[in-house]
Amino acid sequence: MSPARTSTPSTATATGTDFLLYLMLSVAGLGMGAGTLAWLFSNAANTLTRSGSWAPYEPTDALLHPHEVWPHLPQPVLIGACYVLPAFVLVAAALLGAKVWLRLRRNPKGLADQRDLADLMPKKIAAKAIDLRPSLKGTKPKDVVPDDRGVLLGTLTPGAREVRSSWEDVILAIMAPRSGKTSGLAIPAILRAPGPVLLTSNKAARDAYTATLAARAEAGTVWTLDPQQIAHAPQTMWWDILADAHDLAGARRLAGHFVTASVDESNAGDFWSTAAANTLTALFLAAARDRRPITDVLAWLASPADRSPIDLLQDAGLDAVAAQLQGTVAGAVETRDGIFETARQYASCLLDPAIAAWVTPPSGLGKIREFKPEAFATGKDTLFLLSKDGGGSASAIIAAAADAVMRAAVIQAERDGGRLDAPLLAILDEAANVCKIADLPDLYSHLGSRGVIPITILQSYRQGVRVWGEAGMDALWSAATIKLVGSGIDDADFADKLSRLVGDHDVRTVSVSTSESGKSTSVSMRQERVLPADAIRALRKGSALLLATGIRPALLDLKPWYREPDADRLGAASATATAAITERALAKSRRRDDFGPAA
């Protein structure tokens, strides 16, 4: 007996006889369909021209001998009814079938379909929104406006049915550059948000900032915190960065943002970082208690022997904190100078008066308004937080502002009965570069239940590990109830992890054996990965793998803003905003050329 021949796991092997049988059945079906259409169209033409009654159903005669069945029909009409129209219908049906087949082929067997994703589909997600938002009480699910249902994640093929997360889901997106993370996720979420929106970014022109600026200005006030002048706009706001530093916990959180922005997770717990963080905590607390600007902290860091902060802490009854600061100041000179120098490096962005101006009270009344996080949570305003990444950036200020807004929203939610009605959408784009919030994995565990919906966008899993460490990134991944993974994943370990999470499915394998007595065929089942690691790496642009809590993984098509009905209007507004940034940048450049750096 010759050895058995086994088909490839993904398709069943058909023998030559099977293929011939399928071919004959296909030709017969095609002929029957063409004959039926010829009979239908010719009879309809016969009736319309009043040339006689309907002929009996004989599809073969209708196709091969139409002139005998309908002798009174004009020849051109008969040819059109018997051949042209049926051919047109069959070609259209073939194209439609091919399109559906290609869409189905994109979604490997074993992934979620519409039934699996029912909880994220329009009917159930609308019912969930009614349950979560008091303002929607009494509304029928079918009457809930789509943008009030939840955050649009994408569409499921076939059918292009919208898939949305609920207003208690917290989202983590891992997408490589130019994979659609901004155009297909961040921008649509901002444009559709029913409540306040916060966005962090390290870009302005031709990005989420310019694409949404005009639309969000129609919804409410637009606040732009741009200490490094990415958008080159004049300062119209300031934020009291020490507002939440009046107690030890708040001062410690603020100091933590400056430390986290400057060091990786691997170095965050060493002696110098810890000691510098304690020193910054004490100085921030002293300045906040005496209502001093944060720039006074820089003066104290420059003069470790200055007893002003120690006296202020003692006057405020914070003797333990004062004693700790006193111990640092009175310690060995080399150690003290090392701690203060480390703290100075962490707060070095405040040395630039143009940056410090955004977080200190303005000298005059002017047109600079104070931004208050506690008021932001109850309206439909938008806060754009812009900063460059890399050394010397203002990312610590950006992280502190984002953290302050989310914590103020949580406090407001508690006052409103537990959660915000119109949810606050916090899109933390470039979170690992310009918005490093050290305890973000812990915040994910409860923000969604308060109506604060974070969408953290990372370029890779390893980027998150660099900020939060292996344990922290694992915690963030586990706490996110909605996870989106886009194209361009080149991390082999992460791709394999995803492949295991997606799981296996049964594949039929046909084995054909030959012997002297003839052929024998056996069918067996084996398990195969639904999405191997190489398939995850090769996800097409504009698609994303969805992993939602309690639901089988699904493959979605992102729905970028430029494919929406009002894309032309949005594109024109974005172009206008981009041109304005360019003009402001050129104007500044001209002023520097005319008057020198001081201008």
RAQUIGI-V659029 format. One record per run of one state. SS is the DSSP state (H for helix, E for strand, L for the rest). FROM is the first residue (numbers start at 0). TO is the last residue. If there is no record, write none. Layout:
BEGIN
SS,FROM,TO
SS,FROM,TO
END
This chain:
BEGIN
L,0,3
E,4,5
L,6,14
H,15,47
L,48,57
H,58,63
L,64,64
H,65,68
L,69,73
H,74,105
L,106,116
H,117,119
L,120,120
H,121,131
L,132,132
H,133,135
L,136,139
H,140,142
L,143,144
H,145,148
L,149,149
E,150,155
L,156,159
E,160,164
L,165,169
E,170,173
L,174,180
H,181,191
L,192,195
E,196,200
L,201,206
H,207,218
L,219,220
E,221,224
L,225,235
E,236,237
L,238,246
H,247,261
L,262,263
H,264,266
L,267,269
H,270,288
L,289,293
H,294,301
L,302,306
H,307,314
L,315,317
H,318,329
L,330,331
H,332,345
L,346,346
H,347,350
L,351,351
H,352,358
L,359,367
E,368,369
L,370,371
H,372,375
L,376,380
E,381,385
L,386,393
H,394,414
L,415,422
E,423,427
L,428,429
H,430,433
L,434,438
H,439,449
L,450,450
E,451,457
L,458,459
H,460,478
L,479,480
E,481,485
L,486,490
H,491,501
L,502,502
E,503,514
L,515,516
E,517,528
L,529,531
H,532,536
L,537,541
E,542,547
L,548,552
E,553,556
L,557,559
H,560,562
L,563,565
H,566,594
L,595,598
END
